[in-house]
């Protein structure tokens, strides 16, 4: 499947597909991207993604401990879970990464990929002796025949937050950026204007300020984005990417709302 075909696949997923993991989001040769959960009945559900290249795989934001077994089961339908080489953790919140301790119990050789600010806090989940990789702007993490790239998005909402870019699919795995809270959930949104209310519920409370948003958008100017895969809410396909970026550029949130009289 070529990159140009991915929007047809995502469009099909937005039109009534029952979201039962695993669901393939992209495939080209030996490279594929999958949604592997979490299929929980809550407006604050979390998305876990698997990126596979040949016989190696990376798990992005593995979620909280209650769903470790269900995520591992979904992964096992794609690849031997022992072939998951690393966990990418966009920040330290339990809905993102508490299951890291279960994955490390399962495979102690896993590499934990995150920013230095996040690595300071991760040991509080109970595992401090792990193989770490520091993600930062312009760094790459090689696996299989490919490599992931990282784009820091400080204060969105954590100072050490970052997004993960897969150059093969063109997918931006954005963590809490473009996260949405919505009880009427779809895996892929087919109505971005209607989706904005769910984005607002999250972003206006959790994202620090419009300066943080604009700073991240500036870093994306030369990034070719085929789809945005957030950790909460719905996937945003290519046709809505310009609107999603415009949303961030114009967003008043966090400190902008709390202290409007201090705005520049």
C-alpha positions as CSV (number, residue, x, y, z in Angstrom):
1,X,0.0,0.0,0.0
2,X,1.4,3.3,-1.0
3,X,1.3,6.4,1.2
4,X,-1.3,8.0,-1.2
5,X,-3.7,5.1,-0.5
6,X,-3.7,5.6,3.3
7,X,-6.6,8.1,3.2
8,X,-8.9,5.6,1.5
9,X,-8.1,3.1,4.3
10,X,-8.7,5.7,7.0
11,X,-11.9,6.8,5.4
12,X,-13.2,3.3,5.4
13,X,-12.4,3.0,9.1
14,X,-14.4,6.2,9.9
15,X,-17.6,4.9,8.3
16,X,-19.0,2.5,10.8
17,X,-16.1,0.1,11.4
18,X,-16.3,-1.6,14.8
19,X,-13.0,-0.7,16.5
20,X,-11.8,-4.0,17.7
21,X,-8.0,-4.2,17.9
22,X,-5.8,-4.8,16.1
23,X,-6.7,-2.6,13.1
24,X,-4.2,-2.0,10.3
25,X,-3.8,1.7,9.5
26,X,-1.0,1.5,7.0
27,X,1.0,-1.1,5.1
28,X,3.8,-0.8,2.5
29,X,6.0,-3.7,2.0
30,X,7.2,-5.0,5.4
31,X,6.3,-1.7,7.1
32,X,2.9,-1.3,8.8
33,X,1.2,0.8,11.5
34,X,-1.6,-0.6,13.7
35,X,-4.1,0.5,16.3
36,X,-3.9,-2.0,19.1
37,X,-6.3,-0.5,21.6
38,X,-7.5,0.4,24.1
39,X,-11.1,-0.5,23.5
40,X,-12.5,0.9,26.8
41,X,-16.0,2.4,27.1
42,X,-15.1,5.9,28.3
43,X,-14.8,9.4,26.7
44,X,-11.2,9.5,27.9
45,X,-10.2,6.3,26.1
46,X,-6.5,5.9,25.2
47,X,-5.0,4.9,21.9
48,X,-2.1,2.5,21.7
49,X,-0.2,2.2,18.4
50,X,2.2,-0.5,17.0
51,X,4.7,0.3,14.3
52,X,6.2,-2.8,12.6
53,X,9.1,-3.0,10.3
54,X,10.1,-6.5,9.1
55,X,10.5,-8.5,12.2
56,X,10.9,-5.6,14.7
57,X,8.2,-3.5,16.2
58,X,7.8,-0.4,18.4
59,X,4.9,0.2,20.8
60,X,3.8,3.8,21.2
61,X,2.2,4.9,24.5
62,X,1.3,1.4,25.8
63,X,-1.4,2.7,28.2
64,X,-2.3,1.9,31.8
65,X,-1.8,-1.5,33.5
66,X,-5.4,-2.6,33.5
67,X,-5.1,-3.1,29.7
68,X,-1.6,-4.7,29.5
69,X,-2.9,-8.2,28.7
70,X,-5.5,-7.0,26.1
71,X,-2.9,-4.8,24.3
72,X,-0.3,-7.7,24.4
73,X,-3.0,-10.0,22.9
74,X,-3.6,-7.6,20.1
75,X,0.1,-7.3,19.4
76,X,0.4,-11.0,19.3
77,X,-2.0,-11.1,16.4
78,X,0.5,-9.0,14.4
79,X,3.9,-10.1,15.7
80,X,5.5,-12.1,18.5
81,X,5.4,-9.6,21.5
82,X,9.0,-10.6,22.2
83,X,9.9,-8.7,19.0
84,X,8.7,-5.4,20.4
85,X,12.0,-3.7,20.7
86,X,11.0,-0.5,22.5
87,X,8.3,1.5,24.1
88,X,7.9,5.1,23.1
89,X,6.4,7.2,26.0
90,X,5.4,10.7,25.0
91,X,5.2,11.8,28.6
92,X,4.9,10.2,32.1
93,X,1.1,10.1,32.8
94,X,-0.3,6.7,33.9
95,X,-2.8,6.6,31.0
96,X,0.2,6.8,28.7
97,X,2.8,4.6,30.2
98,X,2.0,2.8,33.5
99,X,2.0,-0.5,31.6
100,X,5.7,-0.1,31.0
101,X,6.4,-2.0,34.2
102,X,4.4,-5.0,32.9
103,X,6.2,-4.8,29.5
104,X,9.5,-4.7,31.3
105,X,8.5,-7.7,33.4
106,X,7.6,-9.5,30.1
107,X,10.8,-8.4,28.3
108,X,13.5,-6.7,30.5
109,X,15.6,-5.9,27.4
110,X,13.1,-3.4,26.1
111,X,14.4,0.0,25.4
112,X,12.4,2.9,26.9
113,X,12.3,5.9,24.6
114,X,11.4,9.3,26.1
115,X,12.8,12.7,26.9
116,X,15.2,13.3,29.8
117,X,12.5,15.2,31.8
118,X,10.2,12.2,31.5
119,X,12.9,9.7,32.4
120,X,13.3,11.5,35.7
121,X,9.7,10.5,36.6
122,X,9.3,7.1,35.1
123,X,11.1,5.2,37.8
124,X,8.3,6.1,40.2
125,X,6.2,3.4,38.5
126,X,8.5,0.8,40.1
127,X,11.2,0.2,37.5
128,X,14.4,2.2,37.4
129,X,16.9,-0.2,35.9
130,X,15.9,-0.1,32.3
131,X,17.7,0.6,29.0
132,X,16.8,4.2,28.1
133,X,16.9,6.3,24.9
134,X,16.7,10.1,25.1
135,X,14.3,11.5,22.4
136,X,14.8,15.1,21.3
137,X,14.4,17.2,18.3
138,X,16.4,15.8,15.3
139,X,17.1,12.5,17.0
140,X,16.2,9.2,15.3
141,X,15.5,5.8,16.7
142,X,16.5,3.0,14.3
143,X,14.7,-0.4,14.2
144,X,14.2,-3.0,11.5
145,X,15.1,-1.2,8.3
146,X,13.5,2.1,9.4
147,X,13.9,4.9,12.0
148,X,11.4,7.0,14.0
149,X,12.0,10.7,14.4
150,X,11.0,12.9,17.3
151,X,9.6,16.4,17.6
152,X,9.4,18.0,21.0
153,X,6.2,19.8,22.0
154,X,7.1,21.3,25.4
155,X,4.2,22.3,27.7
156,X,1.7,20.3,25.6
157,X,1.0,19.5,28.3
158,X,4.1,18.3,30.0
159,X,7.5,20.2,29.7
160,X,9.1,17.1,28.3
161,X,6.3,16.0,25.9
162,X,7.1,15.1,22.3
163,X,5.5,13.6,19.2
164,X,6.8,10.7,17.1
165,X,7.0,10.8,13.3
166,X,7.1,7.7,11.2
167,X,8.6,8.8,7.8
168,X,7.5,5.7,6.0
169,X,3.7,6.2,6.6
170,X,3.9,9.9,7.2
171,X,2.0,9.4,10.4
172,X,2.5,11.9,13.3
173,X,1.9,10.1,16.6
174,X,1.1,13.2,18.5
175,X,0.5,12.1,22.1
176,X,-1.7,14.6,23.9
177,X,-1.6,17.1,21.1
178,X,-4.9,16.9,19.2
179,X,-6.2,14.7,21.9
180,X,-10.0,14.8,22.2
181,X,-12.6,13.7,24.9
182,X,-15.7,12.5,23.2
183,X,-18.3,9.9,24.3
184,X,-19.4,9.5,20.6
185,X,-16.0,8.1,19.7
186,X,-14.8,7.0,16.2
187,X,-11.4,5.6,15.4
188,X,-11.1,8.1,12.6
189,X,-13.0,11.4,12.6
190,X,-15.1,12.1,9.5
191,X,-16.3,15.5,10.7
192,X,-13.5,17.7,11.9
193,X,-15.7,20.7,12.6
194,X,-17.8,18.5,14.8
195,X,-14.7,17.1,16.4
196,X,-13.5,20.5,17.6
197,X,-15.7,20.4,20.7
198,X,-13.9,17.3,21.9
199,X,-10.6,18.9,21.2
200,X,-11.6,22.0,23.1
201,X,-12.5,20.0,26.2
202,X,-9.0,18.6,26.4
203,X,-6.8,21.4,25.0
204,X,-8.3,24.4,26.9
205,X,-7.7,22.7,30.2
206,X,-4.5,20.8,29.6
207,X,-2.3,22.7,27.1
208,X,-0.3,25.5,28.6
209,X,-0.8,28.4,26.2
210,X,-1.0,29.5,22.5
211,X,2.7,30.1,22.6
212,X,3.3,26.4,23.2
213,X,0.9,25.6,20.3
214,X,2.6,28.0,17.9
215,X,6.0,26.8,18.8
216,X,5.1,23.2,18.0
217,X,3.3,24.2,14.7
218,X,6.5,26.0,13.7
219,X,8.4,22.8,14.0
220,X,6.0,21.0,11.7
221,X,6.4,23.4,8.7
222,X,8.6,20.9,6.7
223,X,7.0,17.7,8.0
224,X,4.8,15.8,5.5
225,X,1.9,14.6,7.5
226,X,-0.4,11.9,6.1
227,X,-2.4,11.5,9.3
228,X,-2.3,12.6,13.0
229,X,-2.6,9.8,15.5
230,X,-3.3,11.2,19.0
231,X,-3.2,9.3,22.3
232,X,-6.8,10.2,23.1
233,X,-9.8,10.7,20.7
234,X,-9.9,10.1,17.0
235,X,-7.3,9.8,14.2
236,X,-7.2,12.9,11.9
237,X,-6.7,12.0,8.3
238,X,-4.7,14.0,5.7
239,X,-7.6,16.1,4.4
240,X,-8.1,17.5,7.9
241,X,-4.5,18.1,8.8
242,X,-4.5,21.7,7.6
243,X,-7.5,22.4,9.7
244,X,-6.0,20.7,12.7
245,X,-2.8,22.8,12.4
246,X,-4.9,26.0,12.0
247,X,-6.9,24.9,15.2
248,X,-3.6,24.9,17.2
249,X,-2.4,28.2,15.7
250,X,-5.6,30.0,16.8
251,X,-6.2,28.2,20.1
252,X,-6.6,30.1,23.3
253,X,-5.9,27.7,26.2
254,X,-4.5,27.3,29.6
255,X,-2.8,30.5,30.8
256,X,-4.4,32.5,27.9
257,X,-7.8,31.8,29.6
258,X,-6.7,32.1,33.2
259,X,-4.8,35.4,32.8
260,X,-6.2,37.1,29.7
261,X,-5.1,40.5,31.0
262,X,-1.5,39.4,30.7
263,X,-1.6,38.5,27.1
264,X,0.7,40.1,24.6
